[in-house]
Amino acid sequence: MASSKAERPELCPLLPSGEGHCLGWRRACSELNQQEPDTPVFPFLRTPSTTLRVFVVEAASSKPYHPKLEAFVSHMSKGSGASFESPLHSLPLYPSHQLCEMGELTQTGVVQHLQNGQLLRDVYLKKHKLLPSDWSTEQLRLETTGKSRTLQSGLALLYGFLPDFDWKKIYFRHQPSALFCSGNCYCPLRNQYLEKEQRRQYLLRLKNRQLERTYEEMARIVDTSTKQLRAANPIDAMLCLFCHNVSFPCTRNGCVNMEHFKVIKRHQIEDESERREKKLYLGYALLGAHPILNQTVGRMRRAAEGWKEELFALSSAHDVTLAPILSALGLTEARFPRFAARLIFELWQDREKPGEHSVRILYDGVDVTFHTSFCQDHHKRSPKPMCPLENFVRFVKRDMFVALGSGSTNYYDACHREGS
């Protein structure tokens, strides 16, 4: 598949974001055990009533490598001593299949998360000694949704962070919701915001005749209905192939090509711009992100009080987990998460004034602390490159509800008030 060097880094940097997995088309995923399938199969989409298959040969160059890759695979085969909350214990610990089913992790994703873990290890263990050499189970908080790709992503990052970790010390919790809302998932108003946001997206698509023609052309190529193709949101499948250096599919009716991809990407960028302007998604994001941000604030406050547990918390999540958090934090310039994105919240203690604590937020390695809505102006008043912990606490406990304009002072009331 052809693409310019200027285009690819924008979408697929060395450490791109999302999860590094297959969506829509299936791609060969045999690299970890180095067994080549004869003909990889890429179904474009699958619904209860139809299964459409398009055959494509995988690019040999789509097999990234990491020095710890073989050691990671070997270590995953010894994971019987770990504890996984149900239903995680039934999931494979690494992608060892010959063909990658839809939504499964690829070798690309494993390598990206090994790199993520290595970067965190260099900073937090080697430089800042965050964990003692004899760290305990209680000092790690590990959680993931019940998808094999998120569990495997979390394990790959953890292995890069703590190579050859002791399986007996590992306990992965299960998060049933992609919002990581634990016991606070029922929120009627959040769902109302989401329905209105989806309606806005639908109306914007209807206005774009070029997008409609593109869907019609692609549907003809892969021999399905335009309505079904549009509902399947092919951008996920196209990004998967694009970021893995795999050609778009061809059939006897023609080929899906880069022009189709560009039209859909342009519309996605227009959609993101209108989304910020209309602010319906912001309402959804504030309510959707509050539970996980509230949990983060709780851990930080306990650590500031001297609590020695949960020194390192890892949540292996989805793009639809990160996107509302980024929006809720006020990071308006953040694009929709790329493959293997990482969002980090750091808690710092002032050595000269031990009672004072600050937070720093990094997104894909970039310090975005002073781009957040709760700390945009603080750097103008302070030379410190961080934000007071109390700013973050006040934002989560009060200002998120103020931003909704509801008059509510807590999450339950904000979720259950009438209308918006």
C-alpha positions as CSV (number, residue, x, y, z in Angstrom):
1,M,0.0,0.0,0.0
2,A,1.4,3.3,-1.0
3,S,1.6,6.3,1.4
4,S,3.9,9.2,1.8
5,K,6.3,9.6,4.7
6,A,4.5,12.8,5.6
7,E,1.2,11.0,6.0
8,R,2.1,7.9,7.9
9,P,3.7,9.4,11.0
10,E,0.5,11.5,11.5
11,L,-1.5,8.4,11.9
12,C,1.0,5.7,12.8
13,P,4.0,7.0,14.7
14,L,6.6,4.6,16.3
15,L,4.3,4.4,19.3
16,P,0.9,5.0,17.8
17,S,-2.2,4.8,19.9
18,G,-5.3,2.7,20.5
19,E,-4.4,-1.0,21.0
20,G,-2.6,-2.4,17.9
21,H,-5.3,-4.9,17.0
22,C,-7.4,-6.1,14.1
23,L,-10.8,-4.6,13.4
24,G,-13.0,-5.3,10.4
25,W,-10.5,-7.1,8.1
26,R,-8.7,-10.0,9.6
27,R,-4.9,-10.0,9.3
28,A,-2.4,-12.8,9.7
29,C,-1.1,-12.9,13.2
30,S,1.4,-15.7,13.2
31,E,4.5,-13.7,13.8
32,L,4.9,-14.6,17.5
33,N,5.4,-18.3,16.7
34,Q,6.9,-17.5,13.3
35,Q,4.6,-19.9,11.4
36,E,3.4,-18.5,8.1
37,P,-0.2,-19.2,7.0
38,D,-0.6,-19.9,3.3
39,T,-3.3,-17.3,2.7
40,P,-4.3,-14.8,5.3
41,V,-8.0,-14.0,5.3
42,F,-9.4,-10.5,5.9
43,P,-13.2,-10.4,6.4
44,F,-14.3,-6.8,5.8
45,L,-17.2,-7.0,8.3
46,R,-19.3,-9.6,9.9
47,T,-22.9,-9.4,11.0
48,P,-25.4,-12.1,12.2
49,S,-26.8,-12.4,8.7
50,T,-23.7,-12.1,6.4
51,T,-20.0,-12.9,6.3
52,L,-18.0,-11.2,3.6
53,R,-14.4,-12.3,3.0
54,V,-11.7,-10.5,1.0
55,F,-8.3,-12.3,0.4
56,V,-5.1,-10.3,0.8
57,V,-1.5,-11.4,1.2
58,E,0.1,-10.0,4.2
59,A,3.1,-7.7,3.8
60,A,6.3,-9.3,5.0
61,S,7.5,-6.0,6.4
62,S,4.7,-5.8,8.9
63,K,6.5,-7.8,11.6
64,P,8.1,-5.4,14.1
65,Y,10.6,-6.8,16.5
66,H,11.7,-6.0,20.1
67,P,14.7,-7.5,22.0
68,K,12.4,-8.8,24.7
69,L,9.8,-10.3,22.3
70,E,11.0,-14.0,22.6
71,A,11.4,-13.6,26.3
72,F,7.9,-12.1,26.6
73,V,6.4,-15.1,24.8
74,S,8.3,-17.5,26.9
75,H,7.3,-15.8,30.1
76,M,3.6,-15.7,29.1
77,S,3.7,-19.5,28.8
78,K,4.5,-19.7,32.5
79,G,1.6,-17.6,33.7
80,S,-0.3,-20.4,35.4
81,G,0.7,-19.0,38.8
82,A,-1.0,-15.6,38.3
83,S,-4.4,-14.6,39.6
84,F,-7.0,-13.2,37.2
85,E,-10.4,-12.1,38.2
86,S,-13.1,-13.9,36.3
87,P,-13.6,-14.0,33.3
88,L,-10.0,-13.0,32.6
89,H,-8.6,-16.4,33.5
90,S,-10.0,-17.9,30.4
91,L,-8.3,-15.5,28.0
92,P,-4.9,-16.3,26.2
93,L,-2.0,-14.3,27.7
94,Y,-0.4,-13.6,24.3
95,P,-1.5,-13.8,20.6
96,S,-0.3,-17.2,19.6
97,H,-2.8,-17.9,16.8
98,Q,-2.0,-18.3,13.1
99,L,-4.8,-16.0,12.0
100,C,-5.8,-12.9,13.9
101,E,-9.5,-12.7,14.4
102,M,-11.3,-9.4,14.5
103,G,-10.4,-7.3,17.5
104,E,-7.3,-9.4,18.5
105,L,-3.8,-8.1,19.3
106,T,-1.1,-8.3,16.7
107,Q,2.6,-8.6,17.0
108,T,2.8,-4.9,16.2
109,G,0.6,-4.2,19.3
110,V,2.8,-6.4,21.5
111,V,6.0,-4.7,20.4
112,Q,4.4,-1.2,20.9
113,H,3.4,-2.1,24.5
114,L,6.8,-3.7,25.2
115,Q,8.3,-0.3,24.1
116,N,5.8,1.5,26.3
117,G,6.8,-0.6,29.3
118,Q,10.5,-0.1,28.6
119,L,10.0,3.7,28.5
120,L,8.2,3.6,31.9
121,R,10.8,1.3,33.4
122,D,13.6,3.7,32.4
123,V,11.9,6.7,34.0
124,Y,10.0,5.3,37.0
125,L,12.2,2.4,38.1
126,K,15.7,3.1,37.0
127,K,15.6,6.9,37.6
128,H,13.0,7.5,40.3
129,K,12.9,4.1,42.1
130,L,9.1,4.1,42.2
131,L,9.0,0.4,43.3
132,P,11.3,-1.4,45.7
133,S,13.2,-4.4,44.4
134,D,11.0,-6.6,46.6
135,W,7.7,-5.0,45.5
136,S,4.5,-6.7,46.6
137,T,1.2,-7.5,45.0
138,E,-0.5,-4.7,46.9
139,Q,1.9,-2.1,45.3
140,L,0.6,-2.8,41.8
141,R,-3.0,-2.2,40.8
142,L,-3.7,-4.0,37.5
143,E,-7.0,-3.9,35.7
144,T,-8.3,-4.5,32.2
145,T,-11.6,-5.1,30.3
146,G,-12.5,-8.6,29.4
147,K,-11.0,-8.5,25.9
148,S,-8.0,-10.6,25.0
149,R,-6.3,-7.6,23.3
150,T,-6.5,-5.4,26.4
151,L,-5.3,-8.2,28.8
152,Q,-2.4,-9.0,26.4
153,S,-1.6,-5.3,25.9
154,G,-1.5,-4.8,29.7
155,L,0.7,-7.9,30.1
156,A,3.1,-6.7,27.3
157,L,3.5,-3.3,28.9
158,L,3.9,-4.9,32.4
159,Y,6.6,-7.1,31.0
160,G,8.5,-4.2,29.5
161,F,8.1,-2.4,32.9
162,L,9.0,-5.4,35.1
163,P,10.8,-8.0,33.0
164,D,10.5,-11.6,34.2
165,F,8.1,-10.5,37.0
166,D,7.0,-13.0,39.5
167,W,3.7,-14.5,38.4
168,K,2.7,-15.2,42.0
169,K,2.6,-11.5,42.7
170,I,0.3,-10.7,39.8
171,Y,-3.4,-10.1,40.2
172,F,-5.4,-8.6,37.3
173,R,-8.9,-7.2,38.1
174,H,-11.7,-7.2,35.5
175,Q,-13.5,-4.1,34.5
176,P,-16.8,-4.9,32.8
177,S,-17.3,-1.5,31.3
178,A,-15.0,0.3,28.8
179,L,-15.5,3.4,30.9
180,F,-13.9,1.8,33.9
181,C,-16.8,3.0,36.0
182,S,-16.9,0.1,38.4
183,G,-20.0,0.3,40.5
184,N,-21.0,3.7,39.1
185,C,-21.9,2.9,35.6
186,Y,-25.6,3.7,35.6
187,C,-26.0,7.3,34.4
188,P,-29.1,8.1,32.4
189,L,-28.0,11.6,31.5
190,R,-24.7,10.4,30.1
191,N,-26.6,8.1,27.8
192,Q,-28.8,11.0,26.7
193,Y,-25.8,13.0,25.8
194,L,-24.4,10.1,23.8
195,E,-27.7,9.6,21.9
196,K,-27.7,13.3,20.9
197,E,-24.0,13.1,20.0
198,Q,-24.7,10.1,17.7
199,R,-27.6,12.0,16.1
200,R,-25.2,14.9,15.4
201,Q,-22.7,12.5,13.8
202,Y,-25.4,11.0,11.7
203,L,-26.7,14.3,10.4
204,L,-23.1,15.5,9.6
205,R,-22.6,12.3,7.5
206,L,-25.8,12.9,5.6
207,K,-24.5,16.4,4.5
208,N,-21.3,15.0,3.0
209,R,-22.1,13.8,-0.5
210,Q,-18.4,12.9,-1.2
211,L,-18.4,10.6,1.8
212,E,-21.7,9.0,0.6
213,R,-20.2,8.4,-2.8
214,T,-17.1,6.9,-1.2
215,Y,-19.2,4.5,0.8
216,E,-21.2,3.5,-2.3
217,E,-17.9,2.8,-4.2
218,M,-16.5,0.8,-1.4
219,A,-19.7,-1.2,-0.8
220,R,-19.8,-2.1,-4.5
221,I,-16.2,-3.3,-4.4
222,V,-16.7,-5.6,-1.4
223,D,-20.2,-6.5,-2.5
224,T,-22.3,-5.4,0.4
225,S,-24.9,-2.7,1.0
226,T,-23.9,0.9,1.5
227,K,-26.0,1.1,4.6
228,Q,-24.3,-2.0,6.1
229,L,-20.8,-0.6,5.2
230,R,-21.6,2.8,6.7
231,A,-22.9,1.1,9.9
232,A,-19.7,-0.9,10.2
233,N,-17.6,2.3,10.3
234,P,-14.8,1.1,7.9
235,I,-12.3,3.6,9.2
236,D,-11.3,1.2,12.0
237,A,-10.6,-1.6,9.5
238,M,-8.7,0.7,7.2
239,L,-6.5,2.1,9.9
240,C,-5.7,-1.4,11.0
241,L,-4.4,-2.3,7.5
242,F,-2.8,1.2,7.0
243,C,-0.8,1.1,10.3
244,H,0.3,-2.5,9.7
245,N,1.6,-1.8,6.2
246,V,-1.0,-4.1,4.6
247,S,-2.7,-3.2,1.3
248,F,-6.4,-2.4,1.2
249,P,-8.5,-5.3,-0.2
250,C,-9.2,-5.9,-3.9
251,T,-12.0,-8.0,-5.4
252,R,-13.1,-8.6,-8.9
253,N,-15.1,-5.3,-8.6
254,G,-12.0,-3.2,-8.0
255,C,-9.8,-2.1,-5.0
256,V,-10.4,-0.1,-1.9
257,N,-7.7,2.6,-2.3
258,M,-6.0,5.6,-0.6
259,E,-8.5,8.1,-2.0
260,H,-11.3,6.3,-0.2
261,F,-9.3,6.4,3.0
262,K,-8.5,10.1,2.7
263,V,-12.2,11.0,2.2
264,I,-13.2,9.1,5.3
265,K,-10.3,10.6,7.3
266,R,-11.1,14.1,6.2
267,H,-14.7,13.6,7.4
268,Q,-13.4,12.2,10.7
269,I,-11.4,15.4,11.2
270,E,-14.4,17.6,10.3
271,D,-16.5,15.5,12.8
272,E,-14.0,16.1,15.6
273,S,-14.1,19.8,14.9
274,E,-17.9,20.0,15.0
275,R,-17.9,17.8,18.1
276,R,-15.8,20.3,20.0
277,E,-18.1,23.1,18.8
278,K,-21.4,21.5,19.7
279,K,-20.2,20.3,23.1
280,L,-22.6,17.4,23.3
281,Y,-19.7,15.0,23.5
282,L,-18.2,17.0,26.3
283,G,-21.3,16.4,28.4
284,Y,-21.0,12.7,27.7
285,A,-17.3,12.8,28.4
286,L,-17.6,14.6,31.8
287,L,-20.1,12.1,33.1
288,G,-18.3,9.1,31.4
289,A,-14.9,10.0,32.7
290,H,-15.8,11.0,36.2
291,P,-15.7,7.6,37.8
292,I,-12.2,6.7,36.6
293,L,-10.9,10.2,37.4
294,N,-12.5,10.0,40.8
295,Q,-10.7,6.7,41.5
296,T,-7.4,8.3,40.3
297,V,-7.9,11.2,42.7
298,G,-8.7,8.8,45.5
299,R,-5.4,6.9,45.0
300,M,-3.4,10.1,44.8
301,R,-4.9,11.4,48.1
302,R,-4.2,8.1,49.9
303,A,-0.6,8.2,48.5
304,A,-0.2,11.8,49.7
305,E,-1.3,10.7,53.2
306,G,1.5,8.1,53.2
307,W,-0.3,5.0,51.9
308,K,2.3,2.5,50.6
309,E,-0.1,0.4,48.4
310,E,-0.9,0.9,44.7
311,L,2.3,2.8,43.9
312,F,1.8,1.9,40.3
313,A,-1.7,1.5,38.8
314,L,-2.1,0.2,35.2
315,S,-5.5,0.2,33.4
316,S,-5.4,-1.5,30.1
317,A,-8.3,0.1,28.2
318,H,-9.7,1.2,24.8
319,D,-9.7,4.2,22.6
320,V,-13.3,4.8,23.7
321,T,-12.0,4.9,27.3
322,L,-9.3,7.4,26.6
323,A,-11.3,9.7,24.3
324,P,-13.8,10.9,27.0
325,I,-11.0,11.3,29.6
326,L,-9.0,13.5,27.2
327,S,-12.1,15.6,26.5
328,A,-13.2,15.8,30.1
329,L,-9.7,17.1,31.1
330,G,-10.0,19.9,28.5
331,L,-7.3,18.6,26.2
332,T,-9.2,20.0,23.2
333,E,-6.2,19.5,20.8
334,A,-5.9,15.8,21.5
335,R,-7.0,13.7,18.5
336,F,-8.8,10.4,18.8
337,P,-6.4,8.0,20.4
338,R,-3.9,6.2,18.1
339,F,-2.7,2.6,18.5
340,A,-0.9,2.0,21.9
341,A,-1.7,5.4,23.3
342,R,-0.7,6.0,26.9
343,L,-2.1,8.5,29.4
344,I,-0.1,8.9,32.6
345,F,-1.0,10.7,35.9
346,E,2.0,11.3,38.1
347,L,1.9,12.3,41.8
348,W,4.9,14.3,43.1
349,Q,5.9,15.3,46.6
350,D,7.9,18.5,47.3
351,R,11.1,17.5,49.0
352,E,11.4,20.9,50.8
353,K,7.7,20.9,51.8
354,P,6.7,17.2,52.2
355,G,3.1,18.2,52.8
356,E,2.7,19.7,49.4
357,H,1.9,17.4,46.4
358,S,1.6,18.1,42.7
359,V,0.3,16.2,39.6
360,R,1.7,16.0,36.1
361,I,-0.2,14.5,33.2
362,L,1.5,13.1,30.1
363,Y,-0.1,11.9,26.9
364,D,2.0,9.8,24.6
365,G,5.1,11.1,26.4
366,V,4.2,14.8,26.0
367,D,3.5,16.9,29.1
368,V,0.0,18.2,28.7
369,T,-0.5,19.4,32.3
370,F,-0.9,23.0,31.5
371,H,-3.3,22.3,28.6
372,T,-5.9,20.8,31.0
373,S,-8.8,23.0,32.0
374,F,-7.9,22.9,35.7
375,C,-4.3,24.0,35.3
376,Q,-4.1,26.2,32.2
377,D,-3.2,29.3,34.1
378,H,-1.2,27.9,37.0
379,H,2.2,28.1,35.2
380,K,1.7,31.8,34.9
381,R,1.8,32.1,38.7
382,S,4.3,29.4,39.5
383,P,7.7,28.4,38.2
384,K,7.1,24.7,39.0
385,P,6.4,22.5,35.9
386,M,3.5,20.7,37.7
387,C,0.1,21.4,39.0
388,P,-1.1,21.4,42.7
389,L,-2.9,18.2,43.6
390,E,-5.7,20.3,45.1
391,N,-6.4,21.7,41.6
392,F,-7.0,18.2,40.3
393,V,-9.1,17.3,43.3
394,R,-11.2,20.4,43.0
395,F,-11.8,19.7,39.3
396,V,-13.0,16.2,39.9
397,K,-15.0,16.9,43.0
398,R,-16.6,20.1,41.9
399,D,-15.6,21.7,38.6
400,M,-16.7,18.8,36.4
401,F,-20.2,19.3,37.6
402,V,-20.0,23.0,37.2
403,A,-19.0,22.5,33.6
404,L,-22.2,20.6,33.0
405,G,-24.2,23.7,34.1
406,S,-26.5,21.5,36.1
407,G,-26.2,22.9,39.6
408,S,-25.4,19.4,40.7
409,T,-22.7,18.8,43.3
410,N,-22.2,15.1,43.0
411,Y,-22.1,12.4,40.4
412,Y,-25.3,10.7,41.3
413,D,-27.4,13.9,41.1
414,A,-25.7,15.0,37.9
415,C,-26.5,11.6,36.3
416,H,-30.1,11.6,37.3
417,R,-31.3,15.2,36.6
418,E,-33.8,15.7,33.9
419,G,-32.8,16.9,30.4
420,S,-29.7,18.7,29.4
